[in-house]
Amino acid sequence: MDSTFLSLTRRRTARLNSPLLLLATALTLCGCAKTITVTVPPRVDLKAFPTIGLIEFDAQPPGELGPDATQMFLGNLQAAQPGVPVLELGSRDKVLREVGMADLDSLAIRAIGEKYGVAAVLSGSVELSEVQTDTKLASDLSALTARVKIGGKMSGKLWDSANGATIWTNSSWGSWPVAKISLTEGGAGSFSYRDPSEKRNQMLMSLVKALNGDFWATYETRKVEE
């Protein structure tokens, strides 16, 4: 009796201890690896250029959109890489007129570099679309939903003024809702609206952040074995 009882007890203990042993082993192995956060440099290092000329963004619709987008772009760029010297050159038409060129091409970029003493030139464009409506009708005709939204897109280009070559180019786009209307068969409904002018700066900043991603450093978590 005693020997049989002892044998069963040992077997049960071994089964109970096996998962505990595996867990202890796993914890021991995990303890050998640590994680560190490292900085990954930006894909485009603007500090390679002594001075960069910035041409005001072309805008559609015209007016304050171009200057506002340009200032947001510049602020975000210099937040990404503080200390980068940027010379604001004015509008495209003004700059081209001063260098005696008709189009912003490689020849014009070289002329801009010589006239203003800049090693590179940044240019871009921004466009906000007219209000668009997206209407959806339920398959059983029991409900109607209409969304009103505004679209936007932005593009940028960095030129080397020594030879007029393109160094970097990128674009961003998106759409933002400003109103929503919902109607049901029973007559119930809801309506929400936000003045597009109130959402304008939020839209511009979202486009700028997406456009300027290559100028920002990023961070990665990596495992380091001891």
C-alpha positions in Angstrom: 0.0 0.0 0.0 2.7 2.5 1.0 4.8 1.9 -2.1 1.8 2.3 -4.4 0.8 5.5 -2.7 4.3 7.0 -3.0 4.5 6.0 -6.7 1.3 7.8 -7.5 2.3 10.8 -5.5 5.6 11.2 -7.3 3.9 10.9 -10.7 1.3 13.5 -9.9 4.0 15.9 -8.6 6.0 15.5 -11.8 3.0 16.4 -13.9 2.3 19.5 -11.7 5.9 20.7 -11.8 6.4 20.3 -15.5 4.5 23.5 -16.5 6.2 25.4 -13.7 9.6 24.3 -15.0 8.7 25.5 -18.5 7.5 28.8 -17.2 10.7 29.3 -15.1 12.8 28.4 -18.2 10.9 30.9 -20.3 11.3 33.7 -17.8 15.0 33.0 -17.5 15.5 33.2 -21.3 13.4 36.4 -21.5 15.6 37.9 -18.8 18.6 37.5 -21.1 17.1 39.9 -23.7 16.6 43.6 -23.2 14.9 46.2 -25.5 16.3 49.6 -26.3 14.8 52.5 -28.3 17.0 53.9 -31.0 16.6 57.0 -33.2 16.4 56.4 -37.0 17.6 59.5 -38.9 15.2 61.1 -41.3 15.3 59.9 -44.9 16.1 63.4 -46.1 18.7 65.4 -44.1 18.2 69.1 -44.9 21.3 70.1 -42.9 23.3 68.9 -45.9 22.4 72.3 -47.5 23.8 75.5 -46.2 20.7 77.5 -47.2 17.4 76.4 -48.7 15.1 78.7 -50.7 11.4 78.3 -50.2 8.9 79.3 -52.9 5.4 80.0 -51.7 3.0 77.2 -52.5 0.7 77.5 -55.5 -2.9 77.3 -54.2 -6.3 76.5 -55.5 -8.4 78.4 -54.6 -6.1 81.4 -54.6 -6.0 83.9 -51.8 -4.7 83.2 -48.3 -4.5 79.4 -48.8 -1.1 79.4 -50.4 0.7 81.6 -47.7 -1.0 79.8 -44.9 -0.1 76.3 -46.2 3.5 77.5 -46.8 3.9 78.8 -43.2 2.5 75.5 -41.8 4.9 73.6 -44.0 7.8 75.7 -42.9 6.9 75.4 -39.3 6.6 71.7 -39.4 9.8 71.3 -41.4 11.9 73.3 -38.9 10.3 71.5 -36.0 11.5 68.3 -37.6 15.1 69.6 -38.2 15.7 72.7 -36.0 18.3 75.1 -37.2 17.9 74.5 -41.0 18.3 77.9 -42.6 15.4 78.7 -45.0 15.2 81.8 -47.1 11.6 82.7 -48.0 11.6 83.8 -51.7 7.9 84.7 -52.2 5.5 83.6 -54.8 6.3 81.5 -57.9 5.4 84.4 -60.3 7.6 86.8 -58.4 10.6 84.5 -58.3 10.3 83.6 -61.9 10.0 87.2 -62.9 13.1 88.1 -61.0 15.2 85.4 -62.7 13.7 86.1 -66.1 12.2 82.6 -66.5 8.7 81.5 -67.6 8.5 78.0 -66.0 9.8 76.5 -62.8 12.1 73.9 -64.4 15.8 72.9 -64.0 17.1 76.0 -65.7 15.0 78.2 -63.5 16.1 76.4 -60.4 19.8 76.9 -61.3 19.1 80.6 -61.9 17.3 80.9 -58.6 20.3 79.3 -56.9 22.7 81.8 -58.4 20.5 84.9 -57.7 19.6 84.1 -54.1 22.7 82.1 -53.1 20.7 79.0 -52.0 21.9 75.4 -52.3 18.5 73.9 -52.8 14.9 75.1 -53.5 11.7 73.9 -52.1 8.4 74.3 -53.9 4.9 72.9 -53.6 1.2 73.2 -54.2 -2.0 72.8 -52.2 -5.6 72.4 -53.3 -8.9 72.2 -51.4 -11.8 70.8 -53.4 -15.3 72.0 -53.6 -17.9 70.5 -51.2 -18.7 66.9 -52.3 -21.8 64.9 -51.4 -21.8 61.1 -50.9 -25.4 59.7 -50.7 -26.2 56.1 -49.8 -29.7 54.5 -49.9 -30.3 51.3 -47.9 -31.1 48.3 -50.0 -34.6 48.0 -48.6 -35.1 51.7 -49.1 -35.7 52.2 -45.4 -32.9 54.7 -44.8 -31.0 57.4 -46.5 -27.6 58.8 -45.5 -25.8 61.7 -47.0 -22.3 62.8 -46.1 -20.8 66.2 -47.1 -17.0 66.3 -47.3 -14.1 68.4 -48.5 -11.1 66.9 -50.2 -7.5 68.2 -50.1 -4.2 67.5 -51.5 -0.6 68.8 -51.2 2.6 68.2 -53.0 6.2 69.3 -52.5 9.5 69.1 -54.3 13.1 69.7 -53.3 15.6 70.7 -56.0 19.4 70.8 -56.1 20.1 74.3 -57.3 23.6 73.4 -58.6 22.2 71.3 -61.4 18.4 71.6 -61.2 17.9 67.9 -60.3 15.0 66.7 -58.1 16.2 65.4 -54.8 12.9 64.7 -53.1 9.2 64.8 -54.0 6.1 63.7 -52.1 2.4 64.2 -52.0 -0.5 63.8 -49.5 -4.2 63.8 -49.8 -7.4 63.1 -47.9 -11.0 64.0 -47.3 -12.8 65.4 -44.2 -16.5 65.3 -43.4 -18.3 68.6 -42.6 -21.9 67.4 -42.5 -24.0 64.3 -42.2 -27.7 63.8 -42.7 -29.6 60.6 -41.9 -33.3 59.9 -42.6 -35.3 56.8 -42.0 -38.6 55.5 -43.4 -40.5 56.5 -40.3 -39.5 60.1 -40.6 -36.8 60.1 -37.9 -33.5 61.7 -38.8 -30.3 63.4 -37.6 -28.2 66.3 -38.9 -24.7 67.4 -38.0 -22.7 70.3 -39.5 -19.4 72.0 -39.1 -18.3 75.1 -40.9 -15.6 74.2 -43.4 -13.6 77.3 -42.5 -13.3 75.9 -39.0 -11.9 72.7 -40.2 -9.5 74.3 -42.8 -6.4 74.6 -40.6 -6.9 71.0 -39.3 -7.0 69.8 -42.8 -3.9 71.7 -43.8 -1.9 70.5 -40.8 -2.9 66.9 -41.6 -1.7 67.3 -45.2 1.5 68.9 -44.0 2.4 66.2 -41.5 1.8 63.5 -44.1 3.8 65.4 -46.7 6.8 66.0 -44.4 7.2 62.6 -43.0 10.6 62.1 -44.7 12.0 65.0 -42.8 11.3 63.6 -39.3 13.4 61.2 -37.3 11.6 58.0 -36.2 12.1 55.6 -33.3 12.4 51.9 -33.2 12.4 49.4 -30.4 15.1 46.7 -30.8 16.0 43.6 -28.8 19.6 43.4 -27.4 21.0 40.1 -26.3 23.1 40.2 -23.2 
